[in-house]
Amino acid sequence: MKSKGVFFRLLKYMGKYKLLYAGLIMTMLAGIALDLSVAWFLSQITNAAVKFEIDRWPTLVAIGAIILVGASLTSFFDTYLKQKASVKVRNDIRLDTMDHALRLHQDYYDRTHTGDLLARFTSDNQAVGEAAGNIVMGLLRNPLLALCAFIYLLNIHWPLALITICVGPAMILTGKMFGESMRIKGARLQEAMGRGTSYLQDVLGASVLYKIFGLEKKISKQYRQFSTDIAEIEQSQGKTQGAAGAVSQVIAIATFMIAILLAGYFVAKGSLEVGAMLAFIQLMNYLVNPFALLPALWSSMQQALAGADRIFQVIDAPKEYAELPTPSRAKSSFSEIDVSSVGFSYTGDVNELALHDIRFRVHAGQTVAIVGGSGGGKSTLFKLLLGLYAPTAGTIEIDGKDRGAIGLREYRDYFSLVPQESVLFTGSIRDNILDGNPTADDEQMFAAAKQANAYDFIMKLPEGFDTEIGERGSRLSGGQKQRIAIARAILRDAPILLLDEATAALDNESERLVQDALSRLMVGKTTLVIAHRLSTVQHADLILVMEHGKIVEKGKHHALLAAGGRYQELYQAQLMNEEQETLVES
Ligand SMILES: Nc1ncnc2c1ncn2[C@@H]1O[C@H](COP(=O)(O)OP(=O)(O)OP(=O)(O)O)[C@@H](O)[C@H]1O
């Protein structure tokens, strides 16, 4: 997006705090008046001194004191209000980003590293906050101060004032010259930071893996590359900023010198008072300094706008819902799911189908096992069933209606999910189980925990259900996390359960507790399970064998085994696996 468009969008966020910005503008105007009064004050003191007007001194001291008090007050309010405005705008943008991120299509999450999204919430947000406070006010105050100083200068000595104002166009040109380059470097920097944060997130969340595999040196080397990229862009930014600063300094000093030489000349000729010359010097500062600051402010604004653009990309990305959906209320029943000629492509290209012509029907209460080799399309089928992606061809209907007719939230209310790796959120065990049904009371929560074989271990924890589980459940064992996730699914009590069986074996006792919990969860439910266990497939009402995105065999265990096809191969392989596991354990 063009930086102008980005700026106007940022302005909308700022517009919510009109009073605050009105206060800031008043403070700014008072500050400028005080600055100018210092020049006037200088001229008064000098003229009184030159004319030996000693009796004016008490008044001059009083004026000096008033200027001092005014300056300290405006300085306080200026800093305080700018900070307040910046914090409020940042907070609103952060909340808005979250509000939109929660509604993004799964496709966005599958394509984008979460670290990159995190950078938009952190470093980009920080840059935008700066823009809404210090930078925008600086961009307003400096030209206005320069303009007021110029008008005052015109009053003192107009030919001198006109010579001095030449600094303006030269500085604006400098700003333009370096601003675009700063904006491009700013965007590159934020992207590099996004990549660095993504990498950090992967590595710091996998401490056990890098310790065991001895990857410390490799990771340190790779991170050096990310860090060096960031440092190089920052250095290059420094160069551009330095060059912009140097050019503006040269212009400022040259203008200053010419004006002073001329002012001195006019005093010597008797056409300018000494007091007026002192006021002139002070006013020159107010004219030249703002122009010297403008290029740097302008480039910081460009950099902040590059950050804002990255945030607005998240806000503008296609969403699943127009508003945040109402909390889920699981459906109580259904009769049939009909998957009819479903085809799907992640890329939208019909030549790259991840699923081809998938057809099957499930009746309430049945268990369907989905088996097949890696990359066969099992998880993709789950994603479609859960409404995370829409089929490219064909339909998925529940009781004769597809998700378009039912509405996405309501469609998802038919489902509960137990993923392969249990995901728990930061918070207490209670919070996590109640995610299944926030309206459940303690009795229902305890009953769910008991069914999930989780109650006893939870009660042994120091704070029972109120125990904080730590980041991603890090303070719990794998089996404990799974049982909490199962308790959550039990409390949800949705009629269709999608279960991705864990491939990683737990120890015997833990495995038994988890399996037992899962069988209780499945009672009375329709279950579609990506199955890795023989016991699950043997008892399924329907087995779908998936290879290369197609259902290559379909039926019940004995019939498929007798057919001697792909299912039999998979079954034999799994049988050998489980026999080996039993041998290792015994
Ligand atoms: N987000 C994605 N974008 C593009 N292609 C994808 C995406 N996710 C999966 N695929 C591709 O779709 C195909 C099916 O993958 P899927 O994860 O559904 O297989 P799977 O049967 O669940 O495999 P596994 O048993 O190994 O988990 C694979 O070729 C995979 O590379």
The ligand as a Gaussian input file, in Angstrom:
#p B3LYP/6-31G(d) Opt

LIG

0 1
 N       -0.631000     -26.195000       3.990000
 C       -0.289000     -26.925000       2.940000
 N        0.026000     -26.315000       1.780000
 C        0.360000     -27.045000       0.696000
 N        0.414000     -28.390000       0.659000
 C        0.123000     -29.056000       1.785000
 C       -0.238000     -28.366000       2.981000
 N       -0.472000     -29.297000       3.938000
 C       -0.289000     -30.504000       3.361000
 N        0.071000     -30.366000       2.082000
 C        0.339000     -31.433000       1.111000
 O       -0.839000     -32.220000       0.964000
 C       -0.551000     -33.603000       0.873000
 C       -1.334000     -34.365000       1.936000
 O       -0.813000     -34.009000       3.214000
 P       -1.490000     -34.488000       4.564000
 O       -0.835000     -33.756000       5.680000
 O       -2.955000     -34.351000       4.450000
 O       -1.106000     -36.027000       4.598000
 P       -1.265000     -37.087000       5.784000
 O       -1.896000     -38.283000       5.174000
 O       -1.971000     -36.487000       6.937000
 O        0.250000     -37.363000       6.129000
 P        0.893000     -37.833000       7.531000
 O        0.353000     -39.201000       7.832000
 O        2.362000     -37.878000       7.205000
 O        0.541000     -36.810000       8.537000
 C        0.959000     -33.731000       1.026000
 O        1.508000     -33.864000      -0.272000
 C        1.382000     -32.417000       1.638000
 O        2.667000     -32.045000       1.214000

